[in-house]
């Protein structure tokens, strides 16, 4: 698993960690049952406050992606496989959008609109 | 397959398998030709004093000889067939050992039959010390010959893929983790072996009582070996850490000592003489399976090689961290 966080980036740090974990799931580097490092280990490695990492883990738990259990660490749930499967359909959609000259902002807007229906 | 690789395989088959097998076969043919002149049961084991205390039908000698030599030759060829790169030390040792083993066993085993020719009672068989010593000496000579004839594995095509240094913003922080494991097959073989030895130790405890304790050493060692077949890897601003699941042993390269990183293709037996935590002069290897590996070079010239998936990205990150520390 590769995580990069940049305090200079406008996105909040906890968001960057959660994004990184999700990206790794989509890449296939993490799957159902994979164990994330402890929040303490992650905080030390990324030189972040423990609360920032805990907030990232809680975000992922709220999304149903992470199972947090005292003493058992942070395990990815079955939702990770689902996310990975859904992600496989994205390149096709993006390729079609690209071919049609639709940019990322317009495509995201379309997706958001579809969610709002 | 390149011509070079084809030549390598041909020489490997000749020196690593055909030579030891030919020696064992010659000895076996001799032993089989003697079957009519040997007693129904021959001495195959001698007590410390030189008197025979183990007997078996004579065909067991060529049978065992061929089985052992064929098995060892097969291991030699299979484990070296995919070897690559100029690091041939271990390849040579294995090829030489195949011939040494074959010669020692052939001369020692078949030689032990010579004094039993036309013997009525195998209990008067002479101690085989002379053929065993002759065999060991001849074995050294033939082993040395095989050492020099051993083929040099050709370089693999993917030996040095270029590593792309991960570009990081000035303040960006990076962390990479992975779990490196041996193939489940290897782990299963070791676990089965360990369980079998443990059962043997327990059975022996019933027979021998407390005197059976040394038999528990082997299963304990295998359990420790098993624990070094899964490693957790971490790369961050502090450097590279690899630790086995038990937390020990642990290999670390602090960020300030890193010169750079590369991706290499590892053949466990040919490059490191086997699996697990391996030491060679100037090199440490956490070798869990063949294939891609992260090689971290230290500023003092030593290297640490860890077989892992995702080695390309890992090397890019190590490079970035080395760059930050002025390498």
Interface residues (C-beta under 8 A of the other chain):
Chain A: X1 X2 X3 X4 X5 X6 X7 X8 X9 X29 X37 X41 X42 X44 X45 X46 X47 X48
Chain B: X166 X168 X169 X170 X171 X172 X173 X174 X175 X176 X177 X178 X234 X236 X237 X238 X310 X313 X317
